Each structure stands twice: as C-alpha cells, then as structure tokens.
Amino acid sequence: MRSYLLAMTLVHEIEACRLCAARFAATATAHHPRPVVWFRPGARILIAGQAPGMRVHVAGRPFADRSGDRLRDWMGVDEATFYDRERMAIVPMAFCFPGYDGKGADLPPPPICARTWRARVMAELAPRLILLVGGHAQRWHLGKASGAGVTARVRAWRDNAPRIFPLPHPSWRNTGWLRRNPWFEAELLPELRATVAAVLRGPDDPA
C-alpha cells in the first residue's frame, strides 16, 4: 500500500509539472504543458516511448492516434487492454507535447523531463516486458553503445528478448521503413505478440 501511495504521489507531481512552460510558449503552437501520465506500480508491461504528439496532447491519453492503432496491432492487444494501467505502463521520455519545429515536425523530447522524472518513475515499476519505441527510449534504456541507430537496434532484437523489444516508432511516416525491412513483420512481430500474450496471461493463468 505504501509503495502504491508513493507512486500515486509521483503521478500527481508529474501531472503538476510546469518546467517547460516557457519552452512550449516559444513554439509555433504556443501551448501550455499538459503531462500525459499513464502508469501504476505492478504493471506487467512498460511501453517506453518518445513524447506525446498534438493529438495525444488534446486527448490526454497516450497513443490516441493512428500510431497507437499500429502499435496495438503490433502487440496484438485491444484498446481496453492497452489502456489498463494495472497492466500497461506507458512512460515516454517526455510527458508533454514538445511542439513543432519550423518544418511542422514534432520537436524532440526535452532532456530536462527525463533528467527530472525518469529514474524516479522507473524505481516504482518492475515490468516483466519492456517495449522501447524509438531511438530516444532505446538510448536511455540500452545505452548509446547499443547500436548505430534504430534499425540496428531493432534488427538485433534477439539480443534483448524476451524481456526487452526495441521497436521503430509506429508512426505512419515509417511505412516505407516497414516495406524495406520485411523481417520486422515476419520475424519480430510474431515473437512480440506471443510474449505480450504470455506476460498478460501471467504464470498462473490458464492458456
């Protein structure tokens, strides 16, 4: 109970964070911070992402966009399972939408967010499965020596399985990457879906 209360106190601290208010006000969207915090202690699966996009910023829940549809398909889970905080912790490298750059692309996660919050959040979680979505999360969790880039890390997924799966970002901008790397859908995704199902089922649950 004490651990749960401490974790919920941390959730409320992050939800109240305004460290990047001036940074966001200076972007093209001039938006206010809105941390999207989605975790509870005891969650079996950790999804470590990058940062919310504009649609997630508006919706107030993670992956509430087409990227989320693709990620849920990769995992083989429905929305109810995906958004069950008792089973899924969704912890990006930055909790707020960073804004857009001059070309209209999402800005990278501000490093101050991870420096301030990430170690504390990880101390409250003990997931059985970790999905590292995109390069920012992969570098933090696997270290800079883990590969030359996202493709190299994802291609070497067997080095970290079955507890950790590096994944490309499920953005529809990466559709071309998926076509150029058919091994991802043919080899990695079946193993990922089987692992997700086994972790959600638990060691004492019937198949």
Steps between C-alpha positions, in 0.01 A plus 500: 500500500779742590672440165172563317443827688855614425451421132173691488666796669760491223225486236342814645839675515560432131148608405568833672841550332546831318877491446467553126230768500728769354647255246156399373372859493783581257400230249271552200207350691564714812336226706495442873652191666263207530688199637343173386577260786393138461649253748430312820734278704449134415451551126633197314601681181689828460466690174784751490426753229628842390253782571130566440393647168238771459208254486615338823545846655137579419362157596696469824582132451802339332500367145149634435580523129581288196840414648314345791287293263814362341675437833198313636497289184871425542433389858183309420290676766173692499447851632356386833810293573737767373353770724473282811753673728510196728657306212662763274730784605550750217794721591647722225834677522306825538148516638389810305460581132824687414354706214596523132820605329513739204404222257198387699661188645483414870790637701710244692421426866657769722781324693404680822190280526693173514762653730230612740259209501613184324717336768232562760231344282715198416560444873125453544465245218610140463366397158542152362513634143640830367425638154742773391325710237739719304859613538467726804361223721746247361802716579383562856420137581766319294779757500665684213721200424197284417519558125555758230130590475143383530523255211812334646340469843174362367682258270689369805178451698593142593789636708251645749197272465287376658496776764583799277387568143639809319245625247488772236249773564159383373444830319351465155801696377694175555291297255788515251737364765267203556498424128879511486535275804251214453678293769339729761148376429606148406735425792474754782126563517393136550744472791384832642132404488569161658705662778238768568228235522707285738587794726140619517380148570745460787675185623199369690228578246367233264600516135 
